[in-house]
Amino acid sequence: MPHSPSYLFLSPAAWQEKIDAAEALAASCRLCPRACGVDRFKGEKGFCNAPGEMAVAGIFPHHGEEPPLSGARGSGTVFFSHCTLRCLFCQNYQISHEAEGECYSVELLARKMVDLQKQGCHNINLVTASHFLPWVLRSLQMAAEAGLAVPIVYNCGGYESVQTIDILNNIVNIYLPDMKYGNAESAKKFSAAPDYVRVNQAAIKAMFRQAGPLKCDGDGVAYRGLCIRHLVLPHGLAGTFEILEFLKSSFDPADIFISLMAQYFPAYKAGEHKELSRKITAEEYAPVKEAFLEAGFNGFFQEIAEPQADLKFKIDFKTRKNKALTGE
Ligand code: SF4
């Protein structure tokens, strides 16, 4: 098969080595940079509040991701419960803060991923999976043995340790990380992660070393590479221009696919913070978009959406568990 995903060529011994490495991290938890040190296999909870078994809030074909990911048949998306960031403006707060979701065995997730492939999904899109890494890897190995053969997308908040990214080498084909902040002050205030900028920049470099520039097949569907998401916040709070400078100085802009997002709305507790309590304006967004384009970055540059368009792909995880998300 052209562009066969790398995980199809991993030996059982190589899978086991990766699972062992992930289990060692989870036993005194360092699965993310918070390094809480709790024993996840004993059910001890750290900052993310994740239990000692996998929890999934929704799993369905998603037609609202970037075009190279959703393609014509959707991205097979798995939303894991809990999060290592818990941003106070999170639009998925039901799963990141409120623990919506149900326990999934390794076998059940493997079956569901194969089922997404049977439904025609172009890829398996793992959303915030790092705090369940040992279980996720075992599911992926099982699914691969049962015929899974589409690319694996690692969709995350970008707060990842390089150690975890190293384990994912030859398993993940497409990295879809956020660069949420370019300044430590906002990262501390809104995501309780004062080290976010340093950690995020190191993770982005590690992801690019592994996956390289985003590559698409003849239908424009991605099969490997890095796509960086950035959500512009009001009042320049995300430090967008600092992120732009980092990217310009670290990469050839022609190699980097950016998904620049204008869809911010004050979700969860954002309304309690005056500076986050409104959407962004056209005057804030236009110079940002122009700067990325002028620098030569490839990608997907969202327009400031109509009020109703904003809500098209908003997900209520209390009601949507398996049904495809088409925006209709
Ligand atoms: S995954 Fe959770 S428990 Fe583990 S280090 Fe990160 S926040 Fe702490």
Boltz pocket constraint, residues with backbone or C-beta under 6 A from the ligand:
constraints:
  - pocket:
      binder: B
      contacts: [[A, 29], [A, 30], [A, 31], [A, 32], [A, 33], [A, 34], [A, 35], [A, 36], [A, 37], [A, 38], [A, 44], [A, 45], [A, 46], [A, 47], [A, 48], [A, 49], [A, 50], [A, 83], [A, 84], [A, 130], [A, 131]]
      max_distance: 6.0
